[in-house]
Amino acid sequence: MRHYIINKKWSLGMMLMVALLQLTFTSCKDDSDDGGQPVITAVRVPDPAKADSTFTKAGPGSVIAIMGQNLGSALKVYINNQSVYFNPTMNTDHSIIVQIPSETDGFKLSAFDSSIPDEIRVETTHGTAVYSFKITAPGPQLTRIQGTYPRHAGDILNVYGKNLVDIEKIYFTDVTAARLDTTEWTTPGGNHVDVASYNDVTQDHHLNTTTNSYETTSVLQLTTPDLPFDEGTLVLECASGIVYIPYTKVPGQPVILGVSTDMPVIGETVSISGREFVQIESITYGDVTLSPNDFTIAESEDGIEFTFTKKPSETSNPVLTITTPGGKASVSFYDYSCLLVDFDGRGQDNGWDPKATVETAASTAAPFSGDGNFAHIYHDQIGQSWWGTMVYWRGGWDAGGNAIAFDLPSYDVIPANASTDDIYIAVEVFNNNSSFNNGSFMGYFRYFIQSDNEDPVPVTDDAGNLNPEDQVNQYDNGFSWENYDEEEGGFERPVLANINDLAPTGMWYRHVIKLSSFLKYKGKTYQDVVNGKISQLRIQYINQGARVQGTVDVFFDNIRLYYNKK
């Protein structure tokens, strides 16, 4: 059998944990090694609150103390039949301290290889000790249940989630998930009905490149037992934890988890994520009603898509509602009070050059239907540009030629105490295959929010240095040079990113920038934003690099404030 040898050097943090373990377990006898048969009696962890507790399982990356007798002169320590590093100078007759390797180190788990034994083995000069011990997979998650309604004994249910492995027990309980959410428990109570059998449909174990850790996309298929209750909870007890999800015999109330955009343009695809999208009767927003022929429901019943073909009236309720036999779910949608600039009458062009063109779908060759008027910034193979084309609009002008601030949403729409971490400048954009985000083109957009008393351009001193205080209302997409001479730079997020830090091309979508990205709003509330007013907004193309040219072809519409309520 192949052994995976891990020679991982211990960090300072590891050494501190070792010291803690040694202090914690000073109650152990300090006899010298008598050469007798080695024995493992327990496993403990470096937590003084758990000094008297022993464990039979732990996750990768954990530091553990292998306790026992005659463990001195250890030659090898194996976990799951894989050699792991230990520091011989920390080895005593009664304890060996090790860190369980992670999967990214090449360590294998028995959850994904049935030939791997769940045990610790210590080989010494005078014998071998073996101890049953489980290395657990990452904690399980349940996301949804899918199956026909109404549900009866014998019906097949598909259960979706992550890390649904090392399952010890599956059952239903008549205690609701809402009740479990609000009470303390070790094991869910109530009347339990066990699931007699289930099948693994999908166990996709893979490396998540975002978190640099392994996870498993799981789909289980189980047969519904005869349940004496109509509402309760499905519970999975896995080696690494207990998870649960609501269960009903009839359709449950739908839940909306997210909408791809709150203010789409005509022709844009709107995606809704959630659960219990079962037998949808209608979707409404404002005074617009979509029939079942107007939208598509995912086979998994956790997603809906529809093409936005009609705006609601400004006087209608700015809410999107999904109605099913199980109830209704609603979310804020197309709230005109959040809209600052729509290029159709809201806001006024500041008149600065070079400025974006205002176009309609009929006047442009762009491959989309569009929505009334929109702004367009276009450059073919442009190089360095320190003062580029801009969308620079204000609330308006008064009779004396002074800026009029934009009307901002009321506190009923965005609470006064809402953090600027949760409030965004949102813009519908269509990036027509521009050169952004290709790893070499240094182009980006500069965002500028201006109050009545702020200069439109950052001020420099006689030496040409910018005063940082004059840039608090400016955000440069997090751009910074890594090596100016070599023109190597980077961004804190993709140019024109959506709320998930993705920047698609060839489609309309919602692009967002947190207000807290502007230093003037960092650590502030919405009330601070309202008190300071927003008089002017600018989105300006900038390219600080001279070596690489690129194409900029971007359309903008519906500039607004968006509150990502949590």
N, C-alpha and C positions, 0 to 999 in steps of 0.2 A: 504494500500500500504506500502511496506517495505521501511524504511528509512535507509540510510547508513551513520552512524554517524562517522565523522572524527575528532578526537581530536589530532591534530598535533601541536606540540610545534613550536613556531616561532624561526627561526634562527637569527643570528646577521644580515645577509643580508636582511632578511625580515624586521627587525626593522628599518634598514637604509632606505628601500623603504617606510615604513610607514612614517618616518620622512620627506622624500621627498614629499610624497603625502600631508602631512599636510602643508608644506611650499607652495606647488603648489596651494592648494585650500584655501588660507587664504582670498581670496576674498569673500568667503561665509559668510553670516551673522552669528553672534555668539549669536543669541538669545537663551535663555534657553528654555527647553522643555515646551511647553504650554499645553501638554496633548491632542492636537488635533489629528485628523485622520492622521496617517503616510502616506507619499507619496514619491515614488521613482521617481525622475525626470530625472536622467541620470546615466551613468557609465563612469568613467574615469580611466586612467592608470598612473603609476608613471613615466611619461616622461615629463620634462619641455617643450620639443618641441611640445608636444601634449596637453598642459594644457588646451587649449580652445576646444579640440576635445572631442566628446562623442562617445561611442561605443555600438553596439548592439550584439557583439559576441566577444568571446575570447577563447583561448585554455586552456586545463588543465595545472595547474602549474602557471598560470598568477596571478599576484597580481592586484586587482581592488579596486576602491573606489566607493561604492554605495552612490550616492548623492541624497539628497531630503530634506524633511521637517518632523519634529516631529519624527525623528528616534531614539531619545534618549530613554533610558530604554528598548533597544531591548532585547528580551528574546531568540529568535531563528532566525537564518538565514538559509534559504533553497535555494539551487541551484539545478535545475532539480529535485525538490521534495526530495532532500537529505540534511540532516543537515550538515552544515559546521562550522568549528571552527572560532570564531572571538574573539579578545581580548577586553573585555568590557571596559578596561581603555582607549582604543583608540576610543571608540564609542562616537560620538557627536550627537547633534540634527540634523546635516546636513550631516553626512557622517559615513559610516561603512566600514572599510578596511578589506578585506578578501583575502585569497589565494585560488584559485580554486584547489581542490584536483586533483591528477592524477589518471589514471585508475589503476595503480599499488597499489594505496591506497584503491581500491575497488569502486571508483567513476564510475557511469554508465552514458553513453552518449545516447542521444535520437537517434543518428544515428543507434544504434543497438537495440533499444527498443522503439517502437512507442508509448508506454504508458507513456513515460517520458515527462513531459511538459517542453518546453524551456522557463523557467522563473526563476526570482529571487523572493523570498518571504521573507519578514521581519515581524516577529511577535513581537509586543511590548506589554507593559502593557495596551496600550490604543488603540489597533487596529492592523490591518494587511495591509501591502502594497505589491502589486504585480507588477512586471515589466517584460515585454517580453525581453528575453535575450538568445542567443544561445551559448552553449559550443561546440566548433567545434572538430571534429576528427583530427588526424594528417594530414598534408598537402598531397594532392594527387600527384601521379606520373603516367605518361603514359610510357609504355615501347614498345608497338608494336600494329600494326593492322594486322589482318589476315583475308584474304578472297580471293575469286577467281578473276582472271584477264581475260579480261578487266572488269572493274566494271561498273554496270549500276544501274539505279533507281530500287529499290526493292530488290537488292542483300543484303544478310546478311553479316555484318562485325562483327568479334570478336575483342573486344578491351581489351587489357591486361594492368594491372598496379597495383598500390598499393593505398589503401585508396580512392577508387573511390566511396565515399558515400556522403550523403547530397548534391546530385547533383541538382543544380538549373537550369542549362540550358546546352544543348549539341547542337552544330551547326558546320557547315563547313564555312570557309571563303576563299576567293580567294587570301588573303595575304599569302605568303609562310612562312613556319616556319623559314627559313633562314632570312627572313626580320624581323620577330618578334624577332629573336635572337639579332638583331643589332639595334633595335629602342626602344625608351621609349614609353610606352603606359599604360593606365589604363585598357582599354578593347580592345581586338584586333579589328582593323578596317576592312575595306573592305566590300565586299558584303557577307552578312550572309544568310545561308540557314539552318533553324532549323531542328533538328531531331525530328520527331513527336513522336516516341516511342522507348523504349529500355527495355531490360530485364536484371535482375541480374542473371547471370549464376553461378557465384561463389562470395561469400563474406566471406572469411575465416578470421575471426577476432581472432588473437592469440597473445600471448606474445612472442616477439623476445628475446630469452635468451641472445643474444650477446649484445643488446643495453638496455635490461631490460625495454623495453617499448612495448606498444601494437601497432600492425600494422594490416592491412587488405589486404590480397591477393585478388585482384578483377579481375573478367572477366565479361564484359558487352557484350550484343548482341544487335546490332541496325540495323535498316533497312535503307539502303542508300536512301536519298532523290534524287530528280531530280536535278542534279547539272549542272549549265551552264558553268562550268570551268573544265579543265582536271587536274589541279594541284592546291593545296592549303593546308589548314591546318584543322585538326579536333580539336575542342576546347571543353573542359569541364570546366564549371564554377561550382565549389563546394563551400560550405560554408566557407571552410578553404583556398581557393585559386583557381587560374586559371591555368590549364595545357593544353598543346597542343602538337601535333605530326604531322609530314608531312603526306599528303595524295596525292595519284596520282591515276588516273583511269587506267593507264597502269603500269606495274612493275616499281618501283622506283630503283634507283641505289643501289646495295647491300652495306651494311656497315659491316665491320669486327670489332667487339668489343674486341675480345680476342681469342688467340689460346693456347691450354693447354700446348704446348711445342714448342720451336723453333728448337729443334734438337732431334727428336725421334730416337729410335733404331728400327731395323727391328722387326715387330710383335707388336709394341706399337700402342694403339688406340689414334688417334689425334682427339681432339674435338675443333670445331670452334664455337664461339658464335657471334651473330650479329643480323641483321634484313634484310628483303627483300631477303631472300634466296629462290627466286621464279623461277621456271623453269630454274634451273641451267644447263647451257650448258656444262661447263667443270670446273675442278679445276686443275691448273697447279702449279708446283713448280720446278724452274730450268728448266731442260730439260725433266721433267716427266709430263705426262698428265693423269689425271684420268677421265674416262668416267662416265656417270651417274650410271653405274652398280657397280662402285668402291666405292661409298660413299652413306651414308644414310642421308636424310634430315628430320629433326623433323617435325611432323605434324603442329606444331606451326610456322614453317618457320623461326625460330630464332636460329637454331643449326644444325651443320653438324658433322658427324663422319666418319672417314675412318681408315682402318688399314694400317700402314706404311709398305710397302713391297719392296720399291726400293729407294735407295739414288739418289739424283741428282748428276751430275758430278761436279767436283770442279771448272770447268771453266764456268759453267752456271750461270744465274742470280739468286742470293739468295733471291728470292721473291716468295710468294704463292699468286696466283691470282684466284679469283672467277669471272666467267663470266656468266651473265644472259642477257635476252633481255633488261633489264634496264641499263646495263652498267657493269663496272668492279670495284672490290675492291681488294686491294693488301696489303700485310704485309710482313715484313722481315721474312725469313725462311731458315733454314739450310745454314747459312753463315759460310763457312769454315774458314774465317779469324778470327772468334771469338773462334775457337777451340784451346785449349791448349794441352790437353791430350786425346787420343782416344784409347790407348793401342794397336793400329794397326800401329804404326810408328811415331806418333806425340809425342814428349816428350821422356824422357829417365828416366828409373827407377834409383832412387838415390842409391839403394842398401842397405839401412838400414834395419836391422831386429828389430822386427818381421815384415815381410812385407806381404801384401795381395798377394794371388795367382792370376796369370793372366790366365784366362780360356777361352774356347769357349763353345758355346752351345752344341757341340758334346761331350765335355769332362766333363760336369757337369750334375747332376741329377736335377737341378733347373727346375721348371715347366714353361719354356718359351723358345721361339725360339732364342732370343738373337740377337746380331749384331756383328759379327766378334769376336774380343777379348774383354774381360771386366775384371775388378778386382773384387775379391771376398774376403770378410772378414767373417769368420765363427768361432764361438765358441759355444760349447754346454754346457749350465749351468755353465757359467763362473762367478766367484766372483769378488773380488776387483782386479783392474788392473790399475796401475798408468802409465804404459808405454805399451800401447796395440798395436795390429796389425795396420799397416798403409799403406795407399797409399801415397807414398812420391816420387814425380817425379819433374824433372827439365826440363828446355828448352833443355839442352844438355851439352856437355863438349867440350872444345877446346883442342888443341894439348898439352897445358900446364897443363891440368887437372883442369881448372877453369870453373865455371858454366857459361853457356850461357843462357841469359834471353829468356823468351818466346817471340815470335812475337805477338804483341798486335794489335787489330783492328785499322784501320786508323780513322782519325777524320771524315771521310765521313760516317762511320758506327756508331761510338759513338762520338758525338760532344765534342770538347775540354772542353767546359764549362758545360758539363753534370755533375749533382751532383752525388756523390757516394751513395746518398740515392736511386738513380734510376738505379744503376749498380750493378749487382749481379755476384757472382760465381754461376754458374748453373751446375748441375750434373744430368744425368739420373740415377735413382736408382730403384732397385727392392728389396723391403724389404720383405723377405720371412718369415713373421710372427715372427719377432724378439720380444724381451720382452720390447722394448722401450714404453714409454708413458702409462704404466699400473698403474702409481700412486705410485709404491713402488721401482721399479728397477731404480737405479741411473746411469745406463749406458748412455753415449752420445758420440758424436764425437767432437774432438778438431780440429779446422781448423787453419792452419798456413800458412801465406803468407810471403815469404822471398825474400828480395832484396840481391844484391851482398854483401853488407857490414853488414848483420845482422847474428847474431849467430843462429844456428838452434834450440838451446835449451835455454830457459830463464835462466839467470845467477842468482845465489844466493850469498849472502854475507857469512861471516864466521859463522853467526848465523843461516844460512839456510833460510833467508828471501829473497823472490823474489823482484827484483827491478821492480816496475810497468812499467818503461820505456822499459824494456826488454820484456814486454808482449803486446806491442801495436800492434804487428802483429799476435796476437793469439785471437781466439774467441772460447769460450767453450759452445756454444749453450745457452748462458745466464744462465748457471747453477750457483746456489748459495745455501748454506746451510741455512735452517731456524732454525734448531736445530742440531748441529753437533753430540752431544752426543747421541741423539735419531735417528740420521741418517735420519732426515727429511729435504728434499731439494726440489727445484723447478727449472723450466726452464722458460725463457721468451717467448718461443714458443715451440711447439712440436719438438721432435728430428726428423730430416729428413723431415721437413715441406716443403710444396710447397708454392707458392706465396700467397695462401689463408689461410695459417697456418693450412692446413690439411696434414695428414701423412698416406696415404692409404697403405695397405699391399697387397701382392699377385699380383702386377701389376707394369709395368714400368710407371714412371712419372717423371716430372721435379722437383728436389729439389733445392732450392735457398737460398743463404745467401747474404744479402746486404753488399757491400764493406764498408759502413759506420758502420757496426757492429764491424769492426776492428778499434781500436782507432787511428792507424796511418793514416786512411783514413777518419775519421769523420770530416765533414765540408770541405772536399776537392772536387776537380773536377777531371775529367778524365785526364786532362793534368797533374795534380800532379801524378796520377798513372803511366802514361807513362814516365814521367821524372824520377820517382823512380825505374822503371822497376819491373818486377816480374820474379825472377829467379827460385824459387822453390815453390811448393804447397804440403801441407801435409794434409791428412784427417786421423785422428788417433782415434782409439777406446779407450775410457777412462771410468773407473768406480771407483768413489771415495768411493762408499759404499761397506761395507764388509758383511752386514747381508743378503742381498737378491741376489741370483744368477739368471742368466737369459741367454737366448739364443740370440746370435747375428748372423744373417744370412742375409747379405746385399751385393748386386752386384752394381757396379758403372761403368758408361761409359760416354763418351763425356763431359769431364770437360772443361768448357768454360766461357767466359764472356757473360753476357746477359744484354742488355739495355732495360729497361721497359720505352719506350718513352711515355710521357704524353702530 
